């Protein structure tokens, strides 16, 4: 049976599956945007869709006060396990739906990393997510996200991929295949996970992740409706490089108007 995203099996395998993702470099890029665009010192960060804390935890270690929010309790459990060494006050994790989030104090910066905005698949959900961002930013505060870039998605198209990961429990093989709904700007990725021990399958899991991809003027329009100004868009690996049809992921920066 196929489950909704980020259930227990996938959450427990998540960090192993993405161990080659360069989270420290992405945090470097976040800080580069802070230095380039912030009107004052960034102290507080709201990380929406924080997952297992792979941006929230290193940013807290760099001295920021970070609040991570996610809708998947199994992902948050992994984040809390990894964050046990941090002192109280540096980092907090909350189980919330980011579209309906309402916290009492605004933040200097809000993040939605690893294509989190793409999980808002309808126009209403995209605007609800961006309204949450705007509602939780101080005037002039910064918003940073990465999204799947529509021109690249349509040119490259989703490919079938297989990934093998070695873990202390054994071997995980993940197969991924995608399909496009071009009219609605959606890509659905089907993940199949097989867990092997001593050459035998001892567990299997499946998930579907439906993601929205964005076009630059579309995203700028959505942001403006939420009271945000888009101030930068670039290749996620290089702030000096403009997006192209070869850039599946783009980094976007905005400011609360």
C-alpha positions in Angstrom: 0.0 0.0 0.0 1.3 3.5 -0.9 1.3 6.0 2.0 1.3 9.7 2.3 4.7 11.4 2.5 7.1 11.0 5.4 5.7 8.1 7.3 7.7 6.2 9.9 9.7 3.9 7.5 10.7 6.8 5.2 11.4 9.1 8.2 13.7 6.6 9.8 15.6 6.1 6.5 15.5 9.8 5.5 19.0 10.9 6.8 20.6 7.8 5.3 18.9 8.4 2.0 20.1 12.0 1.8 23.5 11.7 3.5 25.1 13.0 0.3 23.1 16.2 0.4 25.4 19.1 1.3 23.4 20.8 4.1 26.4 22.7 5.5 26.9 24.4 2.1 23.2 25.2 1.9 23.4 26.8 5.4 26.4 28.8 4.0 24.3 30.1 1.2 21.5 31.0 3.7 24.1 33.1 5.6 25.4 34.6 2.4 21.9 35.9 1.7 21.6 37.2 5.2 24.9 39.2 4.7 23.8 40.4 1.3 20.2 41.5 2.1 19.5 41.8 5.8 19.0 45.3 7.1 20.1 44.2 10.6 21.5 41.3 12.4 19.6 38.0 12.0 19.1 36.3 15.3 15.8 34.4 15.1 14.9 31.9 12.3 11.6 30.0 11.6 12.3 26.9 9.6 9.0 25.8 8.0 8.9 22.1 6.9 12.1 21.5 8.9 12.0 17.7 8.5 14.7 15.9 10.5 16.4 19.3 11.3 19.2 19.2 8.8 19.1 23.0 8.3 17.7 23.9 11.7 20.3 22.1 13.8 23.5 23.4 12.1 22.0 26.9 12.1 21.3 26.7 15.8 24.9 25.5 16.2 26.0 28.6 14.4 24.4 30.8 17.1 20.9 31.4 15.7 17.7 30.8 17.7 15.7 28.5 15.5 12.1 27.2 15.6 11.5 24.2 13.4 7.9 23.4 12.3 6.8 20.2 10.5 3.6 18.3 10.0 5.2 14.8 10.1 5.7 13.7 13.7 8.0 10.8 12.6 10.4 13.3 11.0 10.3 15.5 14.1 11.2 12.6 16.3 14.4 12.1 14.3 15.1 15.8 14.6 14.7 15.8 18.4 17.0 12.8 18.7 19.7 14.6 16.8 19.2 17.9 18.8 19.5 16.4 22.3 23.0 17.9 22.8 21.8 21.5 22.1 20.9 23.7 25.1 17.3 24.8 25.7 16.5 28.0 23.9 18.7 27.5 20.9 16.3 25.2 19.1 12.6 24.1 19.4 10.6 21.8 17.2 6.8 22.1 16.8 4.2 19.8 15.2 2.1 22.1 13.1 0.5 22.6 9.7 2.5 25.5 8.3 -0.5 26.7 6.3 -2.4 27.5 9.6 0.6 28.3 11.8 0.2 31.3 14.2 3.1 32.0 16.6 3.1 35.0 18.9 6.5 36.5 18.0 7.8 37.5 14.6 11.2 36.3 13.3 14.1 37.9 11.5 14.1 35.2 8.8 11.9 32.4 7.6 13.1 29.4 5.7 11.4 26.8 3.6 14.2 24.5 2.4 14.4 21.3 0.3 11.4 22.3 -1.9 9.0 22.4 1.0 6.9 25.1 -0.7 6.3 22.5 -3.5 4.2 20.4 -1.2 1.6 23.1 -1.4 0.1 21.9 -4.6 -2.9 24.2 -5.1 -3.0 28.0 -5.6 -4.8 28.4 -2.3 -2.3 26.3 -0.4 0.7 28.2 -2.0 -0.8 31.5 -0.9 -1.6 30.1 2.6 2.0 29.0 3.0 3.4 32.3 1.9 0.9 34.2 4.0 2.3 32.2 7.0 5.8 33.3 6.0 4.7 37.0 5.8 2.7 36.8 9.1 5.8 35.5 10.9 8.3 38.0 9.5 9.4 41.3 11.1 9.1 44.3 8.7 12.0 43.9 6.3 12.6 40.3 7.4 14.0 37.8 4.9 12.4 34.7 3.4 14.5 32.0 1.8 13.3 28.9 0.0 14.2 26.6 -2.8 11.8 25.2 -5.3 11.7 23.0 -8.4 12.2 25.3 -11.4 9.4 24.8 -14.0 11.5 25.4 -17.2 14.0 22.8 -16.1 11.4 20.3 -15.0 9.7 20.5 -18.4 12.9 20.1 -20.3 14.6 17.4 -18.2 11.5 15.6 -17.1 11.5 13.2 -14.1 13.8 10.2 -14.5 13.6 6.7 -13.0 16.4 6.4 -10.5 17.7 3.8 -8.0 19.7 4.5 -4.9 21.5 2.0 -2.7 22.4 2.9 0.9 24.3 0.9 3.5 23.1 1.3 7.1 23.9 -0.5 10.4 20.7 -2.5 9.9 21.5 -3.5 6.4 20.9 -2.3 2.9 18.2 0.0 1.7 17.4 0.2 -2.0 15.1 3.1 -3.1 13.5 3.3 -6.5 12.0 6.6 -7.6 9.9 7.3 -10.7 8.0 10.4 -11.6 5.1 11.6 -13.8 4.0 15.1 -14.8 0.7 16.9 -14.6 1.7 19.8 -16.8 -1.7 21.6 -16.6 -1.4 21.9 -12.8 2.4 22.3 -12.6 2.7 19.1 -10.6 5.2 16.2 -10.5 4.3 13.1 -8.6 7.3 10.9 -7.5 6.6 7.4 -6.5 9.2 6.0 -4.0 9.6 2.3 -3.3 11.9 1.2 -0.4 13.2 -2.3 0.2 15.2 -3.1 3.3 17.7 -6.0 3.1 19.4 -7.9 5.8 21.8 -10.8 5.0 20.5 -10.6 1.4 16.9 -11.0 2.3 14.1 -8.4 2.2 12.8 -7.8 5.7 10.7 -4.7 5.2 9.2 -2.7 2.3 7.5 0.7 2.1 6.0 2.9 -0.6 5.2 6.6 -0.7 3.9 9.2 -3.3 5.3 12.7 -3.1 3.3 15.2 -5.3 5.3 18.4 -5.8 4.5 21.7 -7.4 7.1 23.3 -9.7 7.2 27.0 -10.2 8.0 29.5 -12.9 9.8 32.7 -11.9 7.0 35.3 -12.6 4.4 33.0 -11.1 6.3 32.7 -7.9 7.0 36.5 -7.8 3.3 37.1 -8.2 2.3 34.7 -5.4 4.9 36.3 -3.1 3.6 39.8 -3.9 0.0 38.7 -2.9 1.4 37.7 0.5 3.2 41.0 1.0 6.7 39.7 0.0 9.0 41.1 -2.5 11.2 38.6 -4.5 14.7 40.0 -4.3 16.8 37.2 -5.7 16.6 33.9 -7.6 19.6 31.8 -8.5 21.0 28.3 -9.0 20.8 26.6 -5.5 24.5 25.9 -5.7 25.7 29.3 -6.8 24.1 32.7 -5.9 25.9 34.3 -8.9 24.4 32.0 -11.4 20.9 32.7 -12.9 18.5 29.7 -13.3 18.4 27.9 -16.6 16.7 24.9 -18.2 19.5 22.9 -16.6 18.7 24.1 -13.0 16.2 21.8 -11.4 16.4 23.5 -8.0 16.6 27.3 -7.6 17.1 29.3 -4.5 14.7 32.2 -3.9 15.1 35.1 -1.5 12.3 37.6 -0.6 11.7 40.4 1.9 8.6 41.4 3.8 7.4 44.6 2.3 
